[in-house]
Amino acid sequence: MAAATTENLPQLKSAVDGLTEMSENEKSGFINLVSRYLSGEAQHIEWSKIQTPTDETVVPYEKMAPVSQDVSETKNLLDKLVVLKLNGGLGTTMGCTGPKSVIEVRDGLTFLDLIVIQIEIVEKYTNSNVDIHTFNQSKYPRVVADEFVPWPSKGKTDKDGWYPPGHGDVFPSLMNSGKLDAFLSQGKEYVFVANSDNLGAIVDLTILKHLIQNKNEYCMEVTPKTLADVKGGTLISYEGKVQLLEIAQVPDEHVNEFKSIEKFKIFNTNNLWVNLKAIKKLVEADALKMEIIPNPKEVDGVKVLQLETAAGAAIRFFDNAIGVNVPRSRFLPVKATSDLLLVQSDLYTLVDGFVTRNSARTNPSNPSIELGPEFKKVSNFLSRFKSIPSIVELDSLKVSGDVSFGSSVVLKGKATVTAKSGVKLEVPDGTVVENKDINGPEDL
């Protein structure tokens, strides 16, 4: 197919005008995004200009002044804060049909349950009134790639004809929903944005106090990279401003350097703190022109294109933006069933909605867990464990094939459990597996 050009825009715009399912704000936002994409605008990164941020730009968390124990200071700070949890994508990777936030994490509680419990605890101890609001992000039409027209205008009117344009859309959606103006009228100053599946993303008033005192319009929480995070975006200093650098922006000859944990030592957790007045000013000026992420897909045999943006990329448009280098405990995402195994195990405890790491584990890193495709869907994962094994002393676990675990199993050191093709392998109740490769019942 020939590449689409700006000549395709009038036809697309005409088709979008006829889509009654979209609001006027959504129509203009979508056309704006497509126009930018077709014009080929992209920020070119000159590798030689990249600088490592200083401690003034990416502030070490331990250098921030702690909040006093005074309840009135706590209440004063909380009264200025809005907490925004991104409900996240569908949990399709884990075999779920709804948003990932309704997956049960521990003790029958979902991500959303834990978020609400945390808020109720804050309310109880600070005598604050907490309101819960919801709003939807924008709904944009998928574009049929070979004709460059909106799929819904070709008759694809069900949900597959539409898509949410990435979490960069949170800023205009907050504005378009009317919530932003409502929060400003209540005296709110900052919003803390985090993914609902990041169990470590709890309100931290030390960060909020620092931002208010230093008039920082935007703050991204980063944390030290491990070898598991080498593809994550990092913060750089570029032409005098702090900026997010994603792997997609890196020239091929520098990809290995980008992945190195020696030069680029931190990565984006997607925990973001943003000044509400600054959001309003930038959205009204149409100044948030984040890098466009083209996401081509094939749905029902039709090649379609989605254009998306990321909230972290907005950092370069805000004044006095900073990063804060936080402890790894503030980044505990559940992206796959291997993560679910970690948070459901004795490696963590659940108190007042907060997931806390077990102090009995001496290794600061979490175990590496690799589960085979038989464990990929949540329903299959749960059916293969009578109870979640003890993993406090586990370094790594690799499971392949048709394996299931009995109750009260203990895993220590490096453990590998492999069922041969066509064979079911059950690890019996109470088994202790320590530094062992298990390839059949005879190894147990």
N, C-alpha and C positions, 0 to 999 in steps of 0.2 A: 504494500500500500504506500501511496505517496504521503510524505509528512504533511501534517496539517499546517496551514499558515494563517496569517491574520485575515486573508481573504475568506476564510471559513467563518469568520466571526459574525457577519450580518445574518447569515442563515441560522446560525446557532442562537443568536439573540432573538430572532423572530420566533423560533421554536420555543425558547424559554418563556417568552412573553405569554404564550398560550398555556403554560402549565399552571393550572389554578391551585395545585397543591402547595405551591411555594408562596411565601410572603414576598412583599416588594423588597424587603431588606435581603432576603435570601437570594432573590433574582439578581440584585445588583452586586451582592458579594460573590456570587458564582461567576457572573460575567467578568467581573474585575479579576478574579483568579485565573480564568481561562485567557483573558487578554494578556495578562502578565506572562502566562505560560507560552502563548503563541508568539509573543514579541521576543522570546528567547532571553529575556532579562535574567541574569544570574550573577551573583557576586563571585568574581574570580579571586581565589586566594593565592597570593604570591607567597610561596613557601618560605622564602628568605626573610619575609617581614614578620613571621610568627615569632612571638616572644613568650617565654614562660611567665605566667602572672606572678606578681609579688604578693607578700602577705597582706598588703593593703588592698589588693584586688580580690584575692581569694583568702579570706580571713580564717586562720586556724580557730576552730570552735573553742578550744581551751583558752584562747586569748580574749574571748568575749566576757564582759563583766556579767556575773550571775545576777539573777533577780533575787531581791531580798525575800525573806519569809513573810513579809508584811502582806496580809490578805488584801488590804486596800490597794496596794501596788498591783497585785495579781489581777484584781477585779478591774482596775483602771486599764490595764493592758488588754485584758480579754474583751472589754467593752469596745475596743477599737478594731477587733479582729473578726473576719468572716472566714470560715473553714469551708473549702470547696473540694469535695471528693469527686473525681472523675469516675463515673460509673464503669467506664472501661468498655473494651470491645466485648464481643460475644465470646463465651468460653469454648469456641469451636475446637481449638487445639486439644482441649481436655474432654471433648465429646459432649458438651453442654449446648442446649438450644437457646438459653437466655443469657443475660449479662453475667459476667464472671462473679460479680459482687454477691450473687445469691447462692454461690457454692458454700456448703457447710465447711467451716475451717476447723473448729474444735467444739467439743461438748454440745453438738447440735446447733451451734451458732454460726451464722453466715458472716461474710465481711461486713455487710450493712448492719447486722445486729451488733457487731463489735464496735463499729463507728458510733452508733447511737448510745451504747452503754458508756463509752468513753465520754461522750458529751454530757450524759446524765451525771456522771461522777464530777465533772467540772462544775456543773450547775449546783450540785449538792454542796460542794466544799467552798464555793466562792459566792454562793447566794446570787448567782447571775441568772438572768432569764435567757434561755437559749431557744431560738425559733429555728425550725427546720424548713427550708425552702427547697423546691426542685424546679429545674427548668431544662428544656431540651436544647441540644445544640442544633446547628443548621442541618437542613436536609437538602442535599444537592443531587442532581440527576447524574447517573453514570452516562458517559459519552460513548456511543458506538464508534469504535476506532476507525473503521474503514470509510464511514460516511461523515464522521465528526458532527453528529446530531445527538440530542439527548435521547436516551433509550426510552423514557416514558412517552415521548412524543411519537415513538414508533409503535406504541401499543403495549409496552412493558409497564403496566400500571401497578403491579404488585411490589412488595418491598424490595425485590431483587433489582428493580430499576433505579434504586436510590442508594445513597451512601452518606455517612457522616465524614466531613472533610478534615479529620485529624484533630488532635487536641489544641492545635494553634487557633482553632475556631472558638476556643473558650472565651476569648476576650470580646469579639463582636457579639457572641451569643449572650454573654452576661449583660451587655449593653442593650441588645435588641429585646431581651426578655423584660426589661424594665427593672430588673433586680439591682443593677448597678446604681441607678439613681436613688432607689429606695434605701440601699445600704448607706450611701453618702448622706442622705437626709437623716439617718439615725446616728450619724457621727462616726461611722466605721471608716477606718483609714487603710487597712491592709487586708488582702485576701491570701490565705495559705492554700495553695492548690497542690493536690497530691493524688496519685492513682489509688483507687479504693482497694486494690489488691496488694498494696505495699503496707504490710502490718507494722512496719517500723515508723511510718509517717504520722507521728502524733504531734500535737501542738507543743511547741517549745518557746516559752516566753523569753528565754535568753536571746534567741535570734530576733524576735519581734522588738524587744527593747533596743537592741543594737541598731536595727533599721530605723526606728523612730528617732533615736538620738543623732544618727549620722545622716538622716534624710536620704537614705538609699531607696530609689524607686523600685528596684527589682533585686531579688537575691535568689540565686540558684544553689541548692545544697549539692555538694559534690562529696565523694568519698574515695579513699585510695583504691586504685585498680588492683584486681588480682588477675591471674591468667584467665579466669572465667569471664572477665569484663572487657577484653581487649577491643571489642567492636563498639563499645559505648562511646557516646559523644564526650568531648573534653572541653574545658575552658582554656582559652588562649588570650593573650593580649595582642591586639592587632590594630595598628594605626591609632594607638592611644585609647582604644576602647576594649572592654572585655567582650568576648564573643564565643559562641558555641561552635566547635569544629566537629562535624560529623564525618564518619568514614566515607560517605558518598561524595564529600567535597575534596577528598584527598587524592592528589595525582597518583597514578598507579605506582610510579617509582618510589613513592614515599609511604605506601601502605604499611610496610613492615615496620617502618620507623614510628608510624602512628600507633600501631599495636603494641609497641614496646612499652613496658611499664617502667623503663628507666627515664625516658624523656617526657612522656605524657603520663603522669602518675595518678591522675584523678579522672573520675567520670561522673556524668550527670545522673542523679538519682530521680530526676523529674519531681522533686519536692521544690516548689517555687513559692516565693513570697513576693507579692506585687502590690504597689500602691494604687488604690482605687481611683484617685483623681488623675493619676498619670495614665491609667488605662483609658479613662473617659476622654482625656485630651488627645491621645494617640489614635483611638478608634474614630473619633469625630473628624480628625484631620486625615484619615485614611493613610496613616503613616506606618502601620505595622505590615511591612512587606517582607514577611519571612520567606526563606528559601522554599520553593515549591517542590514537593516530593511526588513525582508521577508514579502511580501505582497501577500498572496494567494487570488486568485479570481476564480470565475466561469464565463466563457464567452461562450455563445452559448452551454451551457451544458457540457463544457470541463473544468476540474479543471486545472488551470495554476498557475505558480509561477512567481512573479516579485521580483527582488532583487534591493533595493534602498538604497541610502545614503542621509544624510542631511548635508547641508553646515555648520550649526552651530556646528556640532560635530567635525569639523576640527580645532577648536580653540586650542586644546591641542598639535597640531603639530607645531604651530608657536611660534617664540621666542618673549618674552616680550609681550604676549597677555594680553589684559585687557577687562573688561566690562565697560560700562558707564551707570549709572542709570539715565535715561532720563525722562522728564515729560510724562504723559500718552498721551498728545496731539500728540506725535510722533508714536502712535499706534492706527490707525483708520482703521481697516480692514473691508472689505465687504465680508463676507463669506456666508451670507444668506439674504433673503429679509427683515428680521427684521433690519439688518444693513443698508440696502438700505433706509428703512424708516427714520432712524436716519439722514443719510447724505443728504437726499432730503428734509428734513423738515426745519423749521425756527430755528432749534437748531444750524444750520451751515449756513455760508454765503460763497459765492464763489467770490474771488477777484484775478484776474491775475492767474487763474489756481490753486490757493491755497484755500483749504477748511479750514475755520476758525470758531471756536466755538463762538456762540452768547454770548456776555458779559452780556446779560440780564438774563441768567440762573445763579442763585446763587449757586445751588447744584454742587459741583465739579464732581460728578459722572453722567454718562448718565443714562437716564431712562432704566429700564428693559422692553424689548419688546418680547412678545411671540405670534407669529401668527400661526394659525392652518394650516393644510395641504392645505387648499383651497388657501392659499397665497404663497405657496412654490415656484411655478414657477414665473419668472419675469413677463411674459405676464398676468398671472392670478392676480398677485399682482397689476399691473398697472390698470387692468380693474376694480378693486374693490375700487379705489379711484378716485373721480372726481377731487379732489386736495388733496395733502398731508396735513393732519391735523397739526394745531399748537401744538407743544409738549414742548415748552420752560418750562412750569410749570408741566410737567408730571413726576411722580415717577415710575409708572409701568402701563403696558397695557397688557391685555391678551384677545385675540380674538379667538373665536371658532365658527365653523359652517359657514353657507352661509351668511356672513356679507358683506355689502358694505357701503362706506362712501360718503356722499355728499360733496359739496365744502365748504370751510371756516369752517370746524369743529374744535373745540378747545378741547383738552384733558388735564385735570389737575389732579394732585394727583394720586390716585390709581383708574384705570378704568378697568372694565371687561365688554366685550360685547360678549354675547353668543346667537347664533341662535339655537333654538330647531331643532331637526332632522326633515328634510323635510320642514322647514320653512325658507323663505328668510327674512332677517332683514336688512333694510336700515336706516342708521343714517342720518337724513335729513340735508340739507344745513344749515350752521350757528349754528348747535347744540353745546352747551357747556356741556361737560360731566366732572363733577368734583367729585372725590371720590364716584363713583357710580357703582353698578352692574346692567347692562342692560340685561334682559333676554327676552325681547319682546317689541313691539311698545308701550305697556302701560307704560313702564318704562322711555320712552323718554320725 
